[in-house]
Amino acid sequence: MSTTTHPGAPTTALVSRRAVVAATPSVIFALLAAPGEHPGLDGTGEVKGFIEGPQRLELGSVFRMRMKGYTTTNTVVEFEQDALIAWRHRGRHVWRWQLRAVPGGTEVTETFDYTAKRARRLVRLIGIPKQAGTALDKTLTALQARFA
């Protein structure tokens, strides 16, 4: 797994992790576009279940998830079939997945993008980027294990 962290950049606030998964982009994308699959991929331990929304996500889809102790509504804000999907949380941060075919499978880059958050400095101060990085590592490890 490789790591990219940009929490100090003046215009962006990103935490990314990348791993190669032994599956095709279309197979991985199908999991990401199915919100009912998200609890099994989540590295935060927070995502508990799918509440409502489409069974398959597309650009503009709104879906609700049951989290540990709360619910959240997300909107798909980026979408390119088998290559890119991202949803924005009500807190304005974005979870983005980019897929690229490589020898041996798919390079998967997952990014926690908190550029649009109003309190970016506070987010960094309380350690959210580090926590997000750990969660991204766990998510990608779970995805790799699913296709091992």
C-alpha positions in Angstrom: 0.0 0.0 0.0 1.2 3.5 -0.7 0.3 6.6 1.0 -0.3 10.2 0.0 -1.2 12.8 2.6 -1.8 16.5 1.9 -3.3 17.9 5.1 -1.1 21.0 5.1 -1.8 22.1 1.6 -3.4 25.6 1.5 -6.2 24.8 -1.0 -6.7 21.1 -0.6 -7.0 18.8 2.4 -6.7 15.2 1.2 -5.7 11.9 2.8 -5.2 9.1 0.2 -4.2 5.5 0.2 -3.5 3.2 -2.8 -3.4 -0.6 -3.2 -3.6 -3.1 -5.9 -6.6 -5.5 -5.7 -6.7 -8.8 -7.6 -10.0 -8.0 -9.3 -11.1 -6.1 -12.4 -12.2 -2.4 -12.1 -15.8 -3.4 -13.1 -16.0 -5.9 -10.2 -14.7 -3.5 -7.6 -16.8 -0.7 -9.0 -19.9 -2.8 -8.7 -19.2 -3.2 -4.9 -18.6 0.5 -4.5 -21.8 1.5 -6.4 -23.9 -0.8 -4.1 -24.4 1.0 -0.8 -25.5 -2.3 0.8 -21.9 -3.5 0.4 -20.4 -0.5 2.2 -20.5 -2.0 5.8 -18.3 -4.9 4.6 -15.7 -2.6 3.2 -15.6 0.1 5.8 -12.4 0.5 7.7 -13.7 3.0 10.2 -16.0 0.6 12.0 -18.7 3.2 11.8 -20.8 2.1 8.8 -23.4 -0.3 10.1 -26.0 -0.6 7.3 -27.8 0.8 4.3 -31.1 2.6 5.2 -32.5 4.0 2.0 -31.6 5.1 -1.5 -31.0 3.3 -4.8 -29.5 -0.2 -4.8 -27.0 1.0 -7.4 -25.5 4.4 -7.1 -25.0 6.9 -10.0 -24.2 10.6 -10.3 -26.6 12.5 -8.1 -27.8 9.5 -6.1 -28.8 10.3 -2.5 -28.5 7.5 0.0 -28.7 7.1 3.8 -26.5 4.9 5.9 -26.8 3.7 9.5 -23.6 4.6 11.4 -22.4 3.8 14.9 -24.8 6.0 16.9 -26.2 8.1 14.1 -27.4 8.2 10.5 -25.9 10.0 7.6 -27.0 11.1 4.2 -24.6 11.1 1.3 -24.8 12.4 -2.3 -22.8 10.9 -5.2 -20.9 13.9 -6.6 -18.4 12.2 -9.0 -19.1 9.2 -11.2 -17.3 7.6 -14.1 -18.4 4.0 -14.7 -15.7 1.5 -13.5 -13.2 4.3 -12.9 -14.4 6.9 -10.3 -17.1 7.3 -7.7 -17.3 9.8 -4.8 -19.9 10.8 -2.4 -20.2 13.8 -0.2 -21.2 13.5 3.4 -23.4 16.1 5.0 -20.3 17.4 6.8 -19.1 18.4 3.3 -16.2 15.9 3.2 -15.9 13.5 0.2 -15.0 9.9 0.1 -13.5 9.2 -3.4 -12.6 6.0 -5.1 -10.5 5.9 -8.2 -9.9 2.6 -10.1 -7.2 1.9 -12.8 -6.5 -1.4 -14.4 -2.9 -2.6 -13.8 -1.1 -5.9 -14.2 -2.5 -8.2 -11.6 -5.8 -6.4 -11.0 -6.8 -2.9 -10.2 -5.0 0.0 -8.6 -7.5 1.4 -6.1 -7.0 4.8 -4.6 -9.3 5.8 -1.8 -9.3 9.5 -0.7 -10.8 11.3 2.2 -11.2 14.9 0.9 -12.0 17.5 3.5 -11.1 20.5 1.3 -14.7 21.9 1.4 -15.0 21.6 5.2 -15.3 24.9 6.9 -13.2 23.9 9.9 -10.2 22.3 8.1 -7.8 23.6 10.8 -9.9 22.0 13.5 -10.1 18.7 11.6 -6.3 18.6 11.5 -6.0 19.7 15.1 -8.2 16.9 16.5 -6.4 14.3 14.4 -9.0 13.4 11.8 -6.5 13.0 8.9 -4.5 10.4 10.9 -7.7 8.5 11.8 -8.9 8.7 8.2 -5.5 7.3 7.0 -5.8 4.4 9.4 -9.4 3.7 8.2 -8.3 3.9 4.5 -5.6 1.4 5.2 -8.1 -1.0 6.8 -10.7 -0.5 4.0 -8.1 -1.3 1.3 -6.8 -4.3 3.3 -10.4 -5.6 3.5 -10.9 -5.1 -0.2 -7.7 -6.9 -1.0 -8.7 -9.8 1.3 -12.1 -10.1 -0.4 -10.3 -11.0 -3.6 -7.3 -12.9 -2.3 
